[in-house]
Amino acid sequence: MQGFILALNKVKDEDLIVSVLSRENLDTLYRFYGARHGVINLGFKIDYEKEPSSKSSISRLKDVIHIGFKWINNYKLLKLWQEFCALFYKHLKDAEQLDSFYFDLLENASQNWNKQNPKRVAIESYVKLLEHEGRLHKEFECFLCSGHIDEDEISLLRAYLPTHKSCAHSHAIKKSAITELFNNHSTLFLNDNDIDILWYLLLEGL
């Protein structure tokens, strides 16, 4: 099966506890240290097998093959990708059931990561996630005062919750650009400064 590595934790003798997002679920697996093992890292897409253990409730990660991205050797792209993937582990680790949406979202993002500003890919993907989970607020009612936002500019909080600029006292973005983002999952009308603001909001957590 295939999956994305969302977390790595070292245990005794450089063994690893590896969290892998597959199409079906988030697997927590044990990987024994050994010179014959290929290098794995946060954000890598791998093909792997799970081997049940008679001594532990955690299955063993085996027969790992790294499925590389075309941009894998670009340090800046990889660093942003790893930051993005790490957010998914925190968001999904307590979920009892997962559908293929999250795997497919990362799969599509990885294919587009080097085709435009990767922060734009991440933001567009995040809006799709919010919509999938029923957390995308398209009605533009202020999260802080509950009033409707009639102004031409809008501020966003964590989870892209809309607010009046005067309520949030933070960076304001054209409402038309946010409407395009929320309705069509497109960052086309957002400038680079807007993108940086939305990226940092994203890093606060999914």
ChimeraX attribute file (.defattr): number of C-alpha atoms within 10 A of each C-alpha:
attribute: neighborCount
match mode: 1-to-1
recipient: residues
	/A:1	10
	/A:2	18
	/A:3	24
	/A:4	23
	/A:5	24
	/A:6	27
	/A:7	22
	/A:8	19
	/A:9	11
	/A:10	13
	/A:11	13
	/A:12	8
	/A:13	9
	/A:14	12
	/A:15	14
	/A:16	18
	/A:17	19
	/A:18	22
	/A:19	22
	/A:20	26
	/A:21	28
	/A:22	22
	/A:23	17
	/A:24	14
	/A:25	19
	/A:26	23
	/A:27	19
	/A:28	19
	/A:29	21
	/A:30	24
	/A:31	19
	/A:32	16
	/A:33	14
	/A:34	10
	/A:35	6
	/A:36	6
	/A:37	13
	/A:38	10
	/A:39	10
	/A:40	15
	/A:41	15
	/A:42	20
	/A:43	25
	/A:44	22
	/A:45	24
	/A:46	22
	/A:47	16
	/A:48	16
	/A:49	15
	/A:50	17
	/A:51	14
	/A:52	13
	/A:53	11
	/A:54	8
	/A:55	7
	/A:56	9
	/A:57	11
	/A:58	16
	/A:59	18
	/A:60	19
	/A:61	22
	/A:62	16
	/A:63	13
	/A:64	18
	/A:65	16
	/A:66	15
	/A:67	13
	/A:68	11
	/A:69	14
	/A:70	11
	/A:71	15
	/A:72	15
	/A:73	10
	/A:74	10
	/A:75	10
	/A:76	11
	/A:77	16
	/A:78	19
	/A:79	14
	/A:80	15
	/A:81	22
	/A:82	17
	/A:83	14
	/A:84	24
	/A:85	21
	/A:86	18
	/A:87	17
	/A:88	17
	/A:89	18
	/A:90	13
	/A:91	11
	/A:92	17
	/A:93	15
	/A:94	9
	/A:95	9
	/A:96	8
	/A:97	9
	/A:98	15
	/A:99	11
	/A:100	12
	/A:101	14
	/A:102	20
	/A:103	20
	/A:104	13
	/A:105	15
	/A:106	23
	/A:107	14
	/A:108	13
	/A:109	18
	/A:110	20
	/A:111	13
	/A:112	15
	/A:113	22
	/A:114	16
	/A:115	10
	/A:116	9
	/A:117	13
	/A:118	21
	/A:119	22
	/A:120	22
	/A:121	21
	/A:122	24
	/A:123	22
	/A:124	18
	/A:125	19
	/A:126	21
	/A:127	21
	/A:128	21
	/A:129	17
	/A:130	16
	/A:131	16
	/A:132	12
	/A:133	9
	/A:134	9
	/A:135	14
	/A:136	20
	/A:137	16
	/A:138	14
	/A:139	10
	/A:140	20
	/A:141	17
	/A:142	21
	/A:143	18
	/A:144	13
	/A:145	11
	/A:146	12
	/A:147	12
	/A:148	14
	/A:149	19
	/A:150	11
	/A:151	10
	/A:152	11
	/A:153	17
	/A:154	24
	/A:155	23
	/A:156	22
	/A:157	17
	/A:158	14
	/A:159	19
	/A:160	20
	/A:161	17
	/A:162	26
	/A:163	26
	/A:164	25
	/A:165	18
	/A:166	10
	/A:167	12
	/A:168	18
	/A:169	10
	/A:170	15
	/A:171	15
	/A:172	18
	/A:173	22
	/A:174	16
	/A:175	18
	/A:176	14
	/A:177	19
	/A:178	25
	/A:179	17
	/A:180	15
	/A:181	20
	/A:182	20
	/A:183	13
	/A:184	13
	/A:185	18
	/A:186	19
	/A:187	21
	/A:188	12
	/A:189	15
	/A:190	19
	/A:191	12
	/A:192	13
	/A:193	11
	/A:194	16
	/A:195	17
	/A:196	15
	/A:197	15
	/A:198	23
	/A:199	18
	/A:200	12
	/A:201	17
	/A:202	20
	/A:203	14
	/A:204	11
	/A:205	14
	/A:206	18
